[in-house]
Every structure is written in structure tokens, then in C-alpha cells.
Amino acid sequence: MLIENIKKHQKNLRACRKCKAMIPPVITCLPVASKIILIGQAPGEREGDLGRPFAWTAGKTLFKWFASIGLDEEVVRHQVYIAAVCRCFPGKNPKGGDRVPSRVEIQNCKTWLQEEFELLEPELVILVGKLAIEQFLEVDRLVDVVGKTFRKDVDGRLVDIVPLPHPSGASTWHVMLPGKDLLHQALSIIERHPAWQALL
Ligand code: SF4
């Protein structure tokens, strides 16, 4: 029943065209009844063709991180619900990189995430990158939050929140100190979490 409800939710989500500046298709993950939700920023330009989140270079790094704590890419894709702050490609920023979604677009897409929280009742929320982190925690600098767990009430439900840096090749934060050590600490926290342990 839960899987059927998740499939129905994703079908409605894929039909969403609320944000006129966003470039479809809407990218959804596998319909997974997971106690872990991972929230990224927004799909890049390759995800539309490939039809799944984190399908290109950032994903390669992200899944390498998870393999280092026991779960390879296909297991993660089949066991962890992969969401995002926005589910459509925002387009390119003329100054370089991808356009950061607007406040209105983030608000529009939040309703889909709220439905997913209601359906899945997650225990562990993994936030990937500053835009995702900012939606749940007050943060100026990644060094203040990566490597820590935050127990927080999200829509009336207590969840453990673990922030990660963005695995984009454009960022060197996670390969230099102190980011490298903090990333290692954050992955250790995820590895020890009961919801992750249940998947090993
Ligand atoms: S970004 Fe989200 S709310 Fe906006 S059109 Fe895409 S799915 Fe809909």
C-alpha cells in the first residue's frame, strides 16, 4: 500500500509544471519505502536524459562516499529515497554553473517534499549541499554543520539530520582540510545510524 502511494505521488510529481523557468522533465528516484531521505539541490543538465537523480559526475562522487560506508550505488538507489530541493533542472547561470533555484521555486517544490515526509516518516535525513542544508538548518558556513547530527522536529516528527557537502567537482571543499575530515566524520555518523545499519 505504501509503495502504491509513493508511486501515485511520483506520478503526480512528474506531471508538475508549476515553475515556468524550470526545464522539465521532473526527476524522481525509484519508488522506495525508505526510512532514509536524501535531499540534494536540483538535477543538472544530464539527469533529464538519464532519468534519475545524481546520474552524472556529482553522483559518482556521492556514491563513492556511500560505498566507503558499506552500500554501493545500486543498493543506495533501491534502499534510500533520493529527493531534492527542486526536482527540475533550473538551467544554466550565465555567469557559470547551474542557476540557483529562486525562493518561489523552492517554495513550490517544498510541497512535494512535505508529502514525502508524510508518506515515508523518515528517521534519517541526509542533506547534500548548502541549498538543501539551508532549508532545514540555520547555516553560514559548512564547517559549522558538516560532521554533526541535528535532531529536529520536521512537520511534527523528530528526525536526525546529517549534512554533507555537495559532491560537485566544481567544489574543492570536501577534498581539502578541514572539509575532508568533516566529511569523514559525517559519513561515520551516517554509517552508525540505525536506519543505515538496517540496510547493511
Ligand atoms: S521544480 Fe518542483 S514545483 Fe517546480 S515545476 Fe519542477 S517539480 Fe514542479
Residues whose N, C-alpha, C, O or C-beta is under 5 A from the ligand:
A	BS01	SF4	L13 C16 R17 K18 C19 M22 V26 C86 R87 C88 E105 N108 C109
